[in-house]
Amino acid sequence: MARLELSVTADLAGRTVRSLLKYELGLSTALINRLKRTETGLTLNGTRVFTSAVVQAGDLLAADLSPGSVPRKFRPWLWSWTSALRTSTCWC
């Protein structure tokens, strides 16, 4: 897996990048979220793009799935905070 590309046709025009990634390319929400955090993870016509962007006919949407471009799982600060709460002895 290195790169997925989707050439936007007239019938796909007007949809969001997230919609195309999920329903046309079959990417999971978790993978889309990881790709958003990389410089070249998601591009539209060679330029980094937000998943809320609306595509037009003729656009080229690309998802870079090479192992070095997708970051490993990260631990959000909230997870660490809730873990600390669970390990405390008393909330009196």
N, C-alpha and C positions, 0 to 999 in steps of 0.2 A: 504494500500500500504506500504509494507516494503522494499522489495528487488526484483528486476528483474534480472534474470540470463539467459544467452544465452551460450549454449555449441556450440563451433565453429566446424562445420562439414567441410569436404573437399571442398564442393561447396561454402562455405563462406570464406574459407582461402584466404588470400591475400588482403582482404578489410581492410579499416581503421576502427578504433573504432567508429569514428563519423558516418560513413556510416551505420554500424550495428545498432547503437543506433537510428538513424533516420528512416531507412527503414525496419529494421527487428523488432525492439522493438517499433517503433512508437513514440519516444520521440521528443518533440519540440526542436528547436534550443535554445530557452530561458531556458528550463529545463536542457539541456545538459550544457549550460554555467554556470548555478547555481551549478550543480553537480561537475563541474571541480574545483570549489572553496572550496570544502570540502575534508577533509582528506580521508574519505572512500567513497566518492560519486561515483567514477568510479574506478573499479579495474579490472585487468586482471591477473588471476591466484593468486588472493589475494594481488597483489601489485598495488599501485597507478599507473595510466597510463595516458599518453597524448592521446588526441583524434586523433592525427595524427599517432599513432602507428598502425602498420600492424599486423593483427592477423594470427595465424597459426592454422591448424587443431588440435583439442584437447584442445585448450585454453578455459578458462571459463571467460566470460565477465560478470561483475556484476554492477548494478546501485542501490545504496542504496537510496531509496525514503522515508525513515522514516522521519516524520515531523521534528525531531530535527537535521537531517543531512543536510537538504536543507535550505540554508540561505534565509532570507527574502530579498525582493527587496532592492537594495542599490541605492543610488543616486550618480552617477559618478560626478566627479568634473566638467566635461564639462557642464552637465545640470545646475549646480549651476551658472557657469560662464555665460552661455547664458541667464539664467533667469535674472541675474543682468544687462545684456546688454539691455534686453527688458524693464526693469523698469527705465532705465535712461531717463532723459527728453530730452536731445539734444545731437546730435553728430556733432555739427557745426565745 
